[in-house]
Amino acid sequence: MEWKQIFNTWRKVFTNWRYLSSTIIIALVFYSINVLISSWSSLTSYSTFGFFSTVKFFFALFLGFKETMMIHSFLSLVIISVLFGMLFSLVNYKVNIGKGLDGKKIGIFGSVGLFLAAFAPGCAACGVGLASVLGIGAGALSFLPYDGFELSIVSIGILSFTIVSITKNMYICKTKKFKSKI
C-alpha cells in the first residue's frame, strides 16, 4: 500500500464524525491523565476548597500545562495524545468493518508505544508521567542523554509505525485456516 492509499484511508476514517470525535476525546483524556498525574499533589491540597473549586483549578492546570514544561516536552505530549487517539479510532474502525486485528505484532507494538508514552510523556524534569506514580523520580531518568526525552521520541516512532501498519492492513482479514476432518 502506497502513502497515497494510506492518506486516502485516513481521510475515509477521519471524515466520519464518529471516529474523528473519538480521536479527539481519547487524545484529550490521555492529555488530562498526564495533567492529573503531574499535578496530583497540587490538586489534593486544593481539594480542601471544595469539589467545584478543585475542578476549576484542574481546568486552569489543563489549559496552562504547557507553561509547566519545556516546549519540546509539551509538543511531544500533544503528538503522543493525537497518535494515541488515532490508533484507538483506527482499531475501532477496523473492528467495526469486520476485519478484526491482524495479530499479536500490532498489539504488542501499540502496547509498548503506549506504555512508553504514558511512562515518560516529556523529559524527566518536565513531565514524568507514570514514572512518578511507579516511584521512579526525575533523577532516575536523568541518566539518559536527553533526560528521558528520547523515550517520547521512541514512543512517537512506535505509535506511528503501529498506525501505518494498521492502515496498510485495514481491508485485509487474516484468519487462521482450519483443516476439516470430514
BALOBA-1460 file (C-alpha; in Angstrom, 3 decimals):
// residues 182
<rec num="1" residu="m" x="0.000" y="0.000" z="0.000"/>
<rec num="2" residu="e" x="1.419" y="3.359" z="-1.022"/>
<rec num="3" residu="w" x="1.355" y="6.533" z="1.043"/>
<rec num="4" residu="k" x="-1.402" y="7.895" z="-1.179"/>
<rec num="5" residu="q" x="-3.613" y="4.946" z="-0.263"/>
<rec num="6" residu="i" x="-2.715" y="5.341" z="3.425"/>
<rec num="7" residu="f" x="-3.779" y="9.004" z="3.346"/>
<rec num="8" residu="n" x="-6.967" y="8.060" z="1.482"/>
<rec num="9" residu="t" x="-7.771" y="5.507" z="4.163"/>
<rec num="10" residu="w" x="-7.155" y="8.090" z="6.890"/>
<rec num="11" residu="r" x="-9.389" y="10.555" z="5.060"/>
<rec num="12" residu="k" x="-12.121" y="7.939" z="4.806"/>
<rec num="13" residu="v" x="-11.873" y="7.084" z="8.516"/>
<rec num="14" residu="f" x="-11.464" y="10.576" z="9.953"/>
<rec num="15" residu="t" x="-14.098" y="12.298" z="7.822"/>
<rec num="16" residu="n" x="-16.607" y="10.186" z="9.719"/>
<rec num="17" residu="w" x="-17.602" y="12.319" z="12.703"/>
<rec num="18" residu="r" x="-17.768" y="9.276" z="14.998"/>
<rec num="19" residu="y" x="-14.120" y="8.324" z="14.515"/>
<rec num="20" residu="l" x="-12.891" y="11.919" z="14.472"/>
<rec num="21" residu="s" x="-14.705" y="12.694" z="17.727"/>
<rec num="22" residu="s" x="-13.383" y="9.524" z="19.366"/>
<rec num="23" residu="t" x="-9.850" y="10.534" z="18.305"/>
<rec num="24" residu="i" x="-10.279" y="13.959" z="19.888"/>
<rec num="25" residu="i" x="-11.869" y="12.582" z="23.063"/>
<rec num="26" residu="i" x="-9.185" y="9.903" z="23.559"/>
<rec num="27" residu="a" x="-6.436" y="12.479" z="22.932"/>
<rec num="28" residu="l" x="-7.973" y="14.854" z="25.487"/>
<rec num="29" residu="v" x="-8.383" y="12.050" z="28.043"/>
<rec num="30" residu="f" x="-4.746" y="10.988" z="27.614"/>
<rec num="31" residu="y" x="-3.605" y="14.608" z="27.946"/>
<rec num="32" residu="s" x="-5.853" y="15.073" z="31.008"/>
<rec num="33" residu="i" x="-4.407" y="11.984" z="32.684"/>
<rec num="34" residu="n" x="-0.921" y="13.429" z="32.225"/>
<rec num="35" residu="v" x="-2.058" y="16.747" z="33.723"/>
<rec num="36" residu="l" x="-3.677" y="14.886" z="36.613"/>
<rec num="37" residu="i" x="-0.590" y="12.770" z="37.330"/>
<rec num="38" residu="s" x="1.780" y="15.726" z="37.123"/>
<rec num="39" residu="s" x="-0.412" y="17.969" z="39.284"/>
<rec num="40" residu="w" x="-1.740" y="15.400" z="41.751"/>
<rec num="41" residu="s" x="-0.178" y="16.936" z="44.868"/>
<rec num="42" residu="s" x="-1.452" y="20.404" z="43.946"/>
<rec num="43" residu="l" x="-4.947" y="19.084" z="43.280"/>
<rec num="44" residu="t" x="-5.147" y="17.112" z="46.521"/>
<rec num="45" residu="s" x="-4.047" y="20.107" z="48.565"/>
<rec num="46" residu="y" x="-6.512" y="22.324" z="46.679"/>
<rec num="47" residu="s" x="-9.355" y="19.876" z="47.336"/>
<rec num="48" residu="t" x="-9.933" y="21.431" z="50.749"/>
<rec num="49" residu="f" x="-11.652" y="24.310" z="48.936"/>
<rec num="50" residu="g" x="-14.384" y="22.002" z="47.614"/>
<rec num="51" residu="f" x="-15.195" y="19.913" z="44.570"/>
<rec num="52" residu="f" x="-16.105" y="22.724" z="42.153"/>
<rec num="53" residu="s" x="-13.055" y="24.771" z="43.103"/>
<rec num="54" residu="t" x="-10.866" y="21.722" z="42.504"/>
<rec num="55" residu="v" x="-12.467" y="21.116" z="39.095"/>
<rec num="56" residu="k" x="-11.978" y="24.766" z="38.206"/>
<rec num="57" residu="f" x="-8.347" y="24.529" z="39.330"/>
<rec num="58" residu="f" x="-7.884" y="21.365" z="37.239"/>
<rec num="59" residu="f" x="-9.141" y="23.150" z="34.116"/>
<rec num="60" residu="a" x="-6.731" y="26.007" z="34.828"/>
<rec num="61" residu="l" x="-3.923" y="23.451" z="35.080"/>
<rec num="62" residu="f" x="-5.188" y="21.740" z="31.908"/>
<rec num="63" residu="l" x="-5.071" y="24.955" z="29.898"/>
<rec num="64" residu="g" x="-1.789" y="26.159" z="31.389"/>
<rec num="65" residu="f" x="0.027" y="22.825" z="31.364"/>
<rec num="66" residu="k" x="2.360" y="23.967" z="28.586"/>
<rec num="67" residu="e" x="3.774" y="26.580" z="30.959"/>
<rec num="68" residu="t" x="4.959" y="23.889" z="33.381"/>
<rec num="69" residu="m" x="7.224" y="22.083" z="30.920"/>
<rec num="70" residu="m" x="9.665" y="22.751" z="28.143"/>
<rec num="71" residu="i" x="8.162" y="23.309" z="24.704"/>
<rec num="72" residu="h" x="9.619" y="20.109" z="23.196"/>
<rec num="73" residu="s" x="8.116" y="18.047" z="26.010"/>
<rec num="74" residu="f" x="4.740" y="19.704" z="25.578"/>
<rec num="75" residu="l" x="4.794" y="19.176" z="21.813"/>
<rec num="76" residu="s" x="5.741" y="15.522" z="22.227"/>
<rec num="77" residu="l" x="2.874" y="15.071" z="24.711"/>
<rec num="78" residu="v" x="0.396" y="16.613" z="22.266"/>
<rec num="79" residu="i" x="1.727" y="14.477" z="19.388"/>
<rec num="80" residu="i" x="1.541" y="11.321" z="21.501"/>
<rec num="81" residu="s" x="-2.004" y="12.193" z="22.584"/>
<rec num="82" residu="v" x="-3.138" y="12.650" z="18.980"/>
<rec num="83" residu="l" x="-1.372" y="9.474" z="17.839"/>
<rec num="84" residu="f" x="-2.992" y="7.513" z="20.648"/>
<rec num="85" residu="g" x="-6.399" y="8.871" z="19.651"/>
<rec num="86" residu="m" x="-5.736" y="7.947" z="16.016"/>
<rec num="87" residu="l" x="-4.618" y="4.452" z="16.968"/>
<rec num="88" residu="f" x="-7.739" y="3.898" z="19.041"/>
<rec num="89" residu="s" x="-10.019" y="5.143" z="16.252"/>
<rec num="90" residu="l" x="-8.296" y="3.076" z="13.547"/>
<rec num="91" residu="v" x="-8.520" y="-0.085" z="15.647"/>
<rec num="92" residu="n" x="-12.167" y="0.689" z="16.364"/>
<rec num="93" residu="y" x="-12.848" y="1.275" z="12.655"/>
<rec num="94" residu="k" x="-11.153" y="-1.964" z="11.648"/>
<rec num="95" residu="v" x="-13.119" y="-3.960" z="14.202"/>
<rec num="96" residu="n" x="-16.368" y="-2.280" z="13.096"/>
<rec num="97" residu="i" x="-15.861" y="-3.140" z="9.421"/>
<rec num="98" residu="g" x="-15.456" y="-6.736" z="10.495"/>
<rec num="99" residu="k" x="-11.833" y="-7.329" z="9.589"/>
<rec num="100" residu="g" x="-10.500" y="-7.762" z="13.122"/>
<rec num="101" residu="l" x="-6.927" y="-7.137" z="14.182"/>
<rec num="102" residu="d" x="-4.073" y="-8.724" z="12.280"/>
<rec num="103" residu="g" x="-2.377" y="-10.444" z="15.126"/>
<rec num="104" residu="k" x="-0.226" y="-10.012" z="18.149"/>
<rec num="105" residu="k" x="2.515" y="-7.933" z="16.492"/>
<rec num="106" residu="i" x="0.324" y="-4.829" z="16.148"/>
<rec num="107" residu="g" x="-0.989" y="-5.217" z="19.685"/>
<rec num="108" residu="i" x="2.493" y="-5.571" z="21.130"/>
<rec num="109" residu="f" x="3.882" y="-2.558" z="19.260"/>
<rec num="110" residu="g" x="0.888" y="-0.428" z="20.189"/>
<rec num="111" residu="s" x="1.093" y="-1.500" z="23.822"/>
<rec num="112" residu="v" x="4.827" y="-0.806" z="24.075"/>
<rec num="113" residu="g" x="4.442" y="2.585" z="22.416"/>
<rec num="114" residu="l" x="1.533" y="3.479" z="24.649"/>
<rec num="115" residu="f" x="3.368" y="2.374" z="27.793"/>
<rec num="116" residu="l" x="6.444" y="4.437" z="26.897"/>
<rec num="117" residu="a" x="4.227" y="7.406" z="26.055"/>
<rec num="118" residu="a" x="2.466" y="7.190" z="29.411"/>
<rec num="119" residu="f" x="5.669" y="6.343" z="31.294"/>
<rec num="120" residu="a" x="7.568" y="9.469" z="30.261"/>
<rec num="121" residu="p" x="5.494" y="11.825" z="28.089"/>
<rec num="122" residu="g" x="8.174" y="14.522" z="28.163"/>
<rec num="123" residu="c" x="11.614" y="14.965" z="29.588"/>
<rec num="124" residu="a" x="12.330" y="13.793" z="33.115"/>
<rec num="125" residu="a" x="12.400" y="17.285" z="34.556"/>
<rec num="126" residu="c" x="9.227" y="18.442" z="32.838"/>
<rec num="127" residu="g" x="6.667" y="15.699" z="32.791"/>
<rec num="128" residu="v" x="7.471" y="12.350" z="34.343"/>
<rec num="129" residu="g" x="4.061" y="10.745" z="33.806"/>
<rec num="130" residu="l" x="3.593" y="7.218" z="35.118"/>
<rec num="131" residu="a" x="7.231" y="7.075" z="36.170"/>
<rec num="132" residu="s" x="6.360" y="9.216" z="39.167"/>
<rec num="133" residu="v" x="3.349" y="7.046" z="40.029"/>
<rec num="134" residu="l" x="5.564" y="3.970" z="39.912"/>
<rec num="135" residu="g" x="8.041" y="5.610" z="42.285"/>
<rec num="136" residu="i" x="10.671" y="6.499" z="39.715"/>
<rec num="137" residu="g" x="11.732" y="10.096" z="40.216"/>
<rec num="138" residu="a" x="13.098" y="12.559" z="37.697"/>
<rec num="139" residu="g" x="16.626" y="11.732" z="38.818"/>
<rec num="140" residu="a" x="16.274" y="8.116" z="37.716"/>
<rec num="141" residu="l" x="15.626" y="9.151" z="34.111"/>
<rec num="142" residu="s" x="18.194" y="11.941" z="34.075"/>
<rec num="143" residu="f" x="20.995" y="9.452" z="33.376"/>
<rec num="144" residu="l" x="19.700" y="9.251" z="29.808"/>
<rec num="145" residu="p" x="21.450" y="11.629" z="27.376"/>
<rec num="146" residu="y" x="18.384" y="13.802" z="26.820"/>
<rec num="147" residu="d" x="16.904" y="13.417" z="30.319"/>
<rec num="148" residu="g" x="14.252" y="10.935" z="29.227"/>
<rec num="149" residu="f" x="13.005" y="12.889" z="26.204"/>
<rec num="150" residu="e" x="14.243" y="10.068" z="23.992"/>
<rec num="151" residu="l" x="11.523" y="7.836" z="25.448"/>
<rec num="152" residu="s" x="8.951" y="10.217" z="23.994"/>
<rec num="153" residu="i" x="10.640" y="10.089" z="20.605"/>
<rec num="154" residu="v" x="10.711" y="6.274" z="20.706"/>
<rec num="155" residu="s" x="7.038" y="6.120" z="21.678"/>
<rec num="156" residu="i" x="6.122" y="8.526" z="18.855"/>
<rec num="157" residu="g" x="8.015" y="6.289" z="16.432"/>
<rec num="158" residu="i" x="6.393" y="3.100" z="17.698"/>
<rec num="159" residu="l" x="2.890" y="4.593" z="17.696"/>
<rec num="160" residu="s" x="3.444" y="5.969" z="14.170"/>
<rec num="161" residu="f" x="4.661" y="2.581" z="12.939"/>
<rec num="162" residu="t" x="1.645" y="0.878" z="14.511"/>
<rec num="163" residu="i" x="-0.778" y="3.368" z="12.942"/>
<rec num="164" residu="v" x="0.773" y="2.903" z="9.492"/>
<rec num="165" residu="s" x="0.746" y="-0.909" z="9.904"/>
<rec num="166" residu="i" x="-2.910" y="-0.958" z="10.877"/>
<rec num="167" residu="t" x="-3.748" y="1.348" z="7.984"/>
<rec num="168" residu="k" x="-1.843" y="-0.785" z="5.464"/>
<rec num="169" residu="n" x="-3.779" y="-3.858" z="6.547"/>
<rec num="170" residu="m" x="-7.098" y="-2.098" z="7.041"/>
<rec num="171" residu="y" x="-9.037" y="-4.087" z="4.472"/>
<rec num="172" residu="i" x="-7.170" y="-7.371" z="4.822"/>
<rec num="173" residu="c" x="-8.544" y="-10.075" z="7.056"/>
<rec num="174" residu="k" x="-6.011" y="-12.610" z="8.276"/>
<rec num="175" residu="t" x="-7.635" y="-15.584" z="9.900"/>
<rec num="176" residu="k" x="-6.344" y="-18.973" z="10.864"/>
<rec num="177" residu="k" x="-7.223" y="-21.707" z="8.429"/>
<rec num="178" residu="f" x="-8.582" y="-24.879" z="9.892"/>
<rec num="179" residu="k" x="-8.460" y="-28.197" z="8.134"/>
<rec num="180" residu="s" x="-11.676" y="-30.091" z="8.054"/>
<rec num="181" residu="k" x="-11.616" y="-33.759" z="9.065"/>
<rec num="182" residu="i" x="-14.675" y="-34.567" z="7.024"/>
